[in-house]
């Protein structure tokens, strides 16, 4: 008997958003998908406290390998994924192979089919070209906007307010960019009628305007993120890694996220906070990749293929962030990508090349380089300098491990207390404290990128800088022409300012990273590293100059350059700190090599980066992005972590024989299956011969089952609640003659699900999840169903074996 319309939200479970509607006044039920609530532009809170948690706990199954040869006959929607679910790599790759085979078969049918096949072949290259161009354009706009907003804290161009100070002076044909000699650029004290730039009045006005603009910028950034795109906060790299591993987060790569992330990035970086835009540029590039993927159904309709585009986009993001196309490709391979076939490597290289070319065409910094702090060294380095380079690596590993622990503790405190309920207030307080302390020190007042450029630069006879203030007392004939000397008063003052800047940035970065504004960690880590490197390099330089008669220093102080290059130490220190925080190795060395343009400095960079990784890993495993993945409890199964425990598959599965819900192949009615969907939250069901024997026949997804039942209700006459559901093509004759019309659902049944026996070692099961990309594995014993293992079950088991809380895996 037909029942009244039910609340289909319960039937669909919290994993999906369905709504029930009537059918012309009759009592038949209809389940439809609410497309508006799951679009890519859906704005969801990153805390994921409600629906996210519930969806994480509904885990009997998350995906399946459907019969790809039969998918063409199914209704639209069969085989797709809901929000906060894990994709099935095998099924999606199989679907793409079937689609490709069909294209090849149709080539003989005419020129149009051959043209379609050719379009399919080069559509991937066209897609990554568009992604690269879009990433380069976005990076150029962000760089130009950040430069203008940063200069706005100091003054404004009178005749053209949209120009930054450097461009304003170009327009006025001035040769220098000092406020005193640039006629068109007016500082805020000038506009207030204070012309004594060294007086107390000018200092107070500059201080106040610095505070006001910093607060305006961060409040705008925080409100834009809060109101329009909650997913635009943070660096985005932990979530990108999770998405590339196969997890679905609708809206994280949408158009609104791209827009707000780009604008918020300019505002937050310009405020003077200890953060950078290089990490978020990876998120911006992946947003471009996701948007352009939908222009090509080959990628837009296949989640596994879409992730090939996203891997290429992440390479383009690093390419435009550091002006390092090769380093970007290696970053995508080493750090973020989960599935990286050879053709993805080629397309990533092409995408990074296109992005760098577009950014270079815009020339946002006016120096014919892709980054603000590009530097080129000519001085050699000496074998004895490997000792301080390795010391920089040790400090980088120690600081990286300390920073990760401190930042994770603070983020956990923010997440579990009322502080997390007031993100805008937190941003305002941190910005106010940062601006108040940062302004008196010129090295903390300037943007981190500008500071890095100053610290990595070389000293020469024509360079007028506090860092290069040397006294040449008691010069001998051997010292003539040597740039190095004893530090002058300005040089000593600069060293003390750097010490205070180091302490300040080490502390404030811990509280800044993780706030609800776009914030990257690459530049703050490099800034800390450049300070440490410059201090150490200057110390080694003074040691070599004052004791150059010693054997170890005898060859260093030659005519025409410094005894050592403190800027090189700063660059090596930047690599060491960044390596200690992120635990990157090969990609980081290549990025630094592309920044310096000197092949001869590869060895110092490699020594420092590897030392930083060894020291950091000896204290805590994994980098900052892996730590934030664990903090947010994302279902990310790290391929670099080895499983050391000796357990079996039967110990891992969460659905045992008593709680396992199955479907029978030929004995359940439509009404019974609908009640099972209402009363359970599982995302899929094994199909067995009978409830008693439980011999496995196949596997069916919850979403496919709901759509198939809904389609049958609408389009097939005679299908009622008492109709028997058959997961096969053969139907008994007596059923056709006496009872209601049966419903055949063999087309949505996966007849070859991935299975293991109950005695399979857990490390083998983990390898299958990592290398095959399956969403679930069925556990059998002599062909009988015992239970199901999902990716989240594996993560729970690993946490349990490591004496941690297994319930923390599910997005708590």
KAVENSUL-V610008 format. One line per field, one symbol per residue. phi: phi as a letter, one per 30 degrees, with the letter a starting at -180 (. if undefined). psi: psi as a letter, one per 20 degrees, with the letter a starting at -180 (. if undefined). burial: # if it has 24 or more other ideal C-beta (glycine too) atoms within 12 Angstrom, else .. Layout:
phi=???
psi=???
burial=???
//
This chain:
phi=.dcddcddedddiddbcbbcbdbhidcdcbcbcddddbddcdcbdddhdcdddddddcbdabaacddddcddddddjdjdbcdibcdcdddddddddddddddddddddkdddddddddddcdddddddddddddddddddddddddddddddcladddbddcdddddddddiddbcdddccdddcdddeddiccddcdddddddddddddddddddddddddddddcaedddidjdedddddddjccbdjdcddddddddddddddddddjddabcddedddddddddddddddbeecdcbddddddddddddddddeddcibddddddddddccdcbbddddddddddddddddddddddhdcibibdbdcdbbcbddcceddddddddddddddddddddddddddddddddcbdeddbddddddddddddddddddcddcdddddddddddcddcbdcdcbedcdcccchdcddddjdddaddddddddddddddddddddddddedddjddbdaccddeddddddddddddddddddddddbdddddcdcddcdjaddbcedddddddddddddddcidbdddddddddddicddcddeddddddddddddddcadicdddddddddhddccdddccccdcbcdddcdccdddcdcbccdabccddddddddddbcdcabdcbdadddhddcabbdeddddddddddddccdjdbddddcccadcbedddddccdddccbddcdddbddbbddcdddddddedddccidcabdcbbhicdcabcceddddddddddcicdddddchd
psi=pprrproihhghrihqoqqpqrnkirjqqppqpnhhikrijpoqpihlhehggghhinkgqirrornhijhhiqqphpirqrqkrprogggghhghhgghghgghihiirhghhghhgghgjhghgghgggggggggggggggghggghghhihaqpginiiqagghghghjkqhrjqhhiohhpprhhghjjoinijrhghgggggghggghghgghggghhgggghnhijrahigghgggghijqpnpihkaghggghggghggghhiijqmrrigghhggghhggggghhiiohhhhjohghhighhghhhghghghgjkngghgghghghghqhomrhhhgghgghghggghggghhhmhijjjriqhkpqpqiqrqqhhihghghhhgghggghggggggghhgghhghhjrihiimhhgggggggggghghhghohiigrqhhgggghhiqqqrhjpnqhhkoqpmqlprhhipiphqaqpaghggghghhhghhggghgghhgigpirlqpprigggghgghhggggggghghghghgiliiqghjhignrpirrgrnhhghgghhghgghhhgikqfghgghghghghjohijgggggggghgggggghhgppqahhhhhghgilqmoopiipqpiqnrrhhihphnahhipprqqhkiqrgghhhhhhhirjqjrpqprgrhghkppgbqpqgghgghgggghhhioqioahjpppplrhppqhhhhgharprppkhhjpoimqpqrrijpqhhggghggghhkqhqppprokiqpgapprhhhggggghghjkrohiihmk.
burial=.....#.#..##########.......######....#.#####.###..##..##############..#..##.####################..##..#.............#..#..###################################.....#######.......#.#..#.#######...........#..###.###.##############.###################################################################.#.##.########################################...##.##############.#.##...#########.#.##..##.#################.###.##..##.......##.##########.###.###################.....######........#..####.#...#..##.######.##########################################..#....#..###..####################################.#..#################..#.##################...#...#########....############.##.###.#########.....#.##################.....##########...........############.######.#.#####.###.##########..################........#####
//
